[in-house]
Amino acid sequence: MASDSDQKDIVVVGGGIIGCTSAYFLTRHPAYDPSKHKITLLEASKIAGGASGKAGGLLALWAYPSNIVPLSYRLHAQLAKEHDGESKWGYRRIHCGQLAAKGRPNEKKEMLECKPSIGESVSLNKRDGKALGKVTAAALPKDLNWFAPESVRSYYEMGDPDTTAQVHPYQFTTAMAELAAQKGVNIILGSVTSIDTSNRSGVKSVTYKDKASQTSHTIAATDVVVSAGPWTQRVYPPAPISGMRAHSVTITPSKPISAHAIFTEISLPPDFGNKDTFLKSKRAHQKTVTPEIYARPNNEAYACGEGDHLVPLPKTTEDVETDLARCQDIIDYVSSVSDELRDGEVTVRQACYLPNVEAVSGGPLIGPTGVRGLLLAAGHTCWGIQNGPGTGKLISEFVFDGKAKSATIGSLDPRKVM
Ligand SMILES: Cc1cc2nc3c(=O)[nH]c(=O)nc-3n(C[C@H](O)[C@H](O)[C@H](O)COP(=O)(O)OP(=O)(O)OC[C@H]3O[C@@H](n4cnc5c(N)ncnc54)[C@H](O)[C@@H]3O)c2cc1C
């Protein structure tokens, strides 16, 4: 229990990118003194076991919201420089564009036993009006040679290596956790069951169930950061955060592919798929699909599809249901426009939940909740990897300085929507 007024018992809830960057920047704040301040990070299942380990990893100065994007984009570059992010988490500057293409009938058959995918798909909305306004018609870059030439209809540049970069989200998030631990953060695998705010002067303690022993523990807290992604509302019910499932795959291409992130718009032929393919009937009425494809270092391609609301948010990241038919759709769509991806080896099929803010103001929500010592850092939608470091830095300022100093973020104040 805190005994003198300077001592802080800081508890970060959630080991996704937001919790891990918060823990990292708390240990880098000039006021942090490990002999006086205790920081505990509580993660229910596994560090980066949710969206933070399964996202694409695109970083962009043209992302949103504009009040934290430049700060976070800059911090990504600084972190990569300071900790050799290029080799540790695949940080690199890249080109980004939008490609319209005509899908070819699928020649390679996947021998997967899965049912046809069902239900409506929902866009992840990475590009807002401003980003779309930056799109300029251009010829296909010379090194973007991993799309079948007969498929390509048009290419528009969205970002270049001055404005666009990438990281491997799982490697980045786990590296942040490790760097925070090296400076004194105690990482515990345990699920937070309650936050005691009965102390009139603010938060008092946090109770969690230890993952290994399944026993309940209560630890003292002067400051609590709730950063449980789509699970935030289950930890702190007033937070208007929900989750949307999205699928993705990784592929080892048959030949190395150049460093581009591509937003596609693929028109599928009416007879897409083989006659005996069980998915044919579903596809026949879905003519245009929009998977995002990111080339990564070490000869890996990442591709994700649209989201869906078919399966409610499960209890933990470990209980997330992967619909193999949805993964197969993504594989077939990207195969229809690229030989390198069609003839490559699929290495991962996965799903995760995107944290959305159920409020007109959009997200994320970063800052005080109205309960003294209780901060929120959640609802980062489809730009949480880009905006993770900026959020972590701002949280460290709220905790040690009592206010945000590195950016003006009044519009992201959780008290406006709770
Ligand atoms: C398909 C897809 C592609 C994406 N691509 C990009 C991209 O290219 N660029 C980009 O910037 N963003 C991208 N995003 C968005 C990004 O992944 C998210 O915004 C970000 O990962 C959210 O991080 P988080 O830490 O808030 O949540 P999460 O990663 O979900 O982490 C929350 C953590 O809290 C833990 N938790 C939950 N309940 C408890 C509890 N009771 N006690 C303790 N711990 C708990 C969970 O186990 C989990 O580990 C993408 C998202 C998806 C779905």
The ligand as an SDF file (V2000), in Angstrom:
LIG
                    3D

 53 58  0  0  0  0  0  0  0  0999 V2000
   -6.8470   -7.6120  -39.0210 C   0  0  0  0  0  0  0  0  0  0  0  0
   -6.2880   -6.3990  -38.3300 C   0  0  0  0  0  0  0  0  0  0  0  0
   -5.2560   -5.6840  -38.9290 C   0  0  0  0  0  0  0  0  0  0  0  0
   -4.7430   -4.5490  -38.2910 C   0  0  0  0  0  0  0  0  0  0  0  0
   -3.7120   -3.8530  -38.8780 N   0  0  0  0  0  0  0  0  0  0  0  0
   -3.2220   -2.7530  -38.2890 C   0  0  0  0  0  0  0  0  0  0  0  0
   -2.1650   -2.0300  -38.9050 C   0  0  0  0  0  0  0  0  0  0  0  0
   -1.6870   -2.3930  -39.9760 O   0  0  0  0  0  0  0  0  0  0  0  0
   -1.7140   -0.8980  -38.2960 N   0  0  0  0  0  0  0  0  0  0  0  0
   -2.2440   -0.4540  -37.1160 C   0  0  0  0  0  0  0  0  0  0  0  0
   -1.8130    0.5940  -36.6240 O   0  0  0  0  0  0  0  0  0  0  0  0
   -3.2100   -1.1560  -36.4870 N   0  0  0  0  0  0  0  0  0  0  0  0
   -3.7190   -2.2880  -37.0380 C   0  0  0  0  0  0  0  0  0  0  0  0
   -4.7280   -2.9770  -36.4350 N   0  0  0  0  0  0  0  0  0  0  0  0
   -5.2870   -2.4680  -35.1610 C   0  0  0  0  0  0  0  0  0  0  0  0
   -4.4920   -2.9210  -33.9460 C   0  0  0  0  0  0  0  0  0  0  0  0
   -4.2100   -4.2900  -34.0460 O   0  0  0  0  0  0  0  0  0  0  0  0
   -5.2640   -2.6450  -32.6460 C   0  0  0  0  0  0  0  0  0  0  0  0
   -5.7600   -1.3270  -32.6140 O   0  0  0  0  0  0  0  0  0  0  0  0
   -4.3530   -2.8340  -31.4290 C   0  0  0  0  0  0  0  0  0  0  0  0
   -3.6840   -4.0690  -31.4950 O   0  0  0  0  0  0  0  0  0  0  0  0
   -5.1310   -2.7340  -30.1250 C   0  0  0  0  0  0  0  0  0  0  0  0
   -4.2330   -2.9420  -29.0760 O   0  0  0  0  0  0  0  0  0  0  0  0
   -4.7200   -3.0970  -27.5790 P   0  0  0  0  0  0  0  0  0  0  0  0
   -3.5280   -3.2430  -26.7500 O   0  0  0  0  0  0  0  0  0  0  0  0
   -5.6650   -1.9780  -27.2820 O   0  0  0  0  0  0  0  0  0  0  0  0
   -5.6380   -4.4100  -27.5790 O   0  0  0  0  0  0  0  0  0  0  0  0
   -5.2580   -5.9700  -27.6430 P   0  0  0  0  0  0  0  0  0  0  0  0
   -4.1370   -6.2450  -28.5530 O   0  0  0  0  0  0  0  0  0  0  0  0
   -6.5410   -6.6870  -27.8670 O   0  0  0  0  0  0  0  0  0  0  0  0
   -4.7350   -6.2680  -26.1770 O   0  0  0  0  0  0  0  0  0  0  0  0
   -5.5900   -6.2870  -25.0760 C   0  0  0  0  0  0  0  0  0  0  0  0
   -5.0310   -7.2560  -24.0610 C   0  0  0  0  0  0  0  0  0  0  0  0
   -5.7760   -7.1690  -22.8580 O   0  0  0  0  0  0  0  0  0  0  0  0
   -5.8380   -8.4540  -22.2960 C   0  0  0  0  0  0  0  0  0  0  0  0
   -6.9560   -8.5280  -21.3590 N   0  0  0  0  0  0  0  0  0  0  0  0
   -8.2710   -8.5930  -21.6370 C   0  0  0  0  0  0  0  0  0  0  0  0
   -8.9950   -8.6810  -20.5070 N   0  0  0  0  0  0  0  0  0  0  0  0
   -8.0950   -8.6650  -19.4890 C   0  0  0  0  0  0  0  0  0  0  0  0
   -8.2310   -8.7440  -18.0740 C   0  0  0  0  0  0  0  0  0  0  0  0
   -9.4260   -8.8460  -17.4830 N   0  0  0  0  0  0  0  0  0  0  0  0
   -7.1160   -8.7260  -17.3100 N   0  0  0  0  0  0  0  0  0  0  0  0
   -5.8860   -8.6280  -17.8900 C   0  0  0  0  0  0  0  0  0  0  0  0
   -5.7150   -8.5570  -19.2250 N   0  0  0  0  0  0  0  0  0  0  0  0
   -6.8030   -8.5580  -20.0130 C   0  0  0  0  0  0  0  0  0  0  0  0
   -6.0090   -9.3720  -23.5030 C   0  0  0  0  0  0  0  0  0  0  0  0
   -5.6520  -10.7000  -23.1720 O   0  0  0  0  0  0  0  0  0  0  0  0
   -5.1120   -8.7140  -24.5240 C   0  0  0  0  0  0  0  0  0  0  0  0
   -3.8220   -9.2820  -24.5410 O   0  0  0  0  0  0  0  0  0  0  0  0
   -5.2580   -4.1240  -37.0370 C   0  0  0  0  0  0  0  0  0  0  0  0
   -6.2810   -4.8630  -36.4270 C   0  0  0  0  0  0  0  0  0  0  0  0
   -6.7930   -5.9910  -37.0570 C   0  0  0  0  0  0  0  0  0  0  0  0
   -7.8830   -6.7600  -36.3780 C   0  0  0  0  0  0  0  0  0  0  0  0
  1  2  1  0
  2  3  1  0
  2 52  2  0
  3  4  2  0
  4  5  1  0
  4 50  1  0
  5  6  2  0
  6  7  1  0
  6 13  1  0
  7  8  2  0
  7  9  1  0
  9 10  1  0
 10 11  2  0
 10 12  1  0
 12 13  2  0
 13 14  1  0
 14 15  1  0
 14 50  1  0
 15 16  1  0
 16 17  1  0
 16 18  1  0
 18 19  1  0
 18 20  1  0
 20 21  1  0
 20 22  1  0
 22 23  1  0
 23 24  1  0
 24 25  2  0
 24 26  1  0
 24 27  1  0
 27 28  1  0
 28 29  2  0
 28 30  1  0
 28 31  1  0
 31 32  1  0
 32 33  1  0
 33 34  1  0
 33 48  1  0
 34 35  1  0
 35 36  1  0
 35 46  1  0
 36 37  1  0
 36 45  1  0
 37 38  2  0
 38 39  1  0
 39 40  1  0
 39 45  2  0
 40 41  1  0
 40 42  2  0
 42 43  1  0
 43 44  2  0
 44 45  1  0
 46 47  1  0
 46 48  1  0
 48 49  1  0
 50 51  2  0
 51 52  1  0
 52 53  1  0
M  END
$$$$
